[in-house]
Amino acid sequence: MPHDDMTANDVLDLVREHLPAATKARMRSDGEISFVLYDAFAVRGLFDDYGEGNWGFGVLLGGNESVSSPLGRRLTIRGTREQVRVALEDIDYYVRLRLGSEYLAAYEDAYGASQS
């Protein structure tokens, strides 16, 4: 599997490009990023330097719990920009399902349709 050399800043750029509802996007270290989706779910991304190096993501659920394969969609071992983009889409899909249409409508009313 080919890999891209992606820094934390590169991944944050992808978050900003593909997830307009992401806020508080920040680099926590050279190998860790975090952001919040729809003012409701925190997401953490970590660089794992095993083998050729990959990024993995987890949706934080509270306490020390997170999910890295929501609805069977694996968010880990993402070594290319395209794989990261797909993981971000899967995160957005999962979070939108969890929030429901009423919350998302209120979010759009508050921030505008461009945020979702």
Secondary structure, 3 states (H helix, E strand, C coil): CCCCCCCHHHHHHHHHHHCCCEEEEEEEECCEEEEEECCCEEEEEEEECCCCCEEEEEEEEECCEEECCHHHCCCCCECCHHHHHHHHHHHHHHHHHHHHHHHHHHHHHHHCHHHC
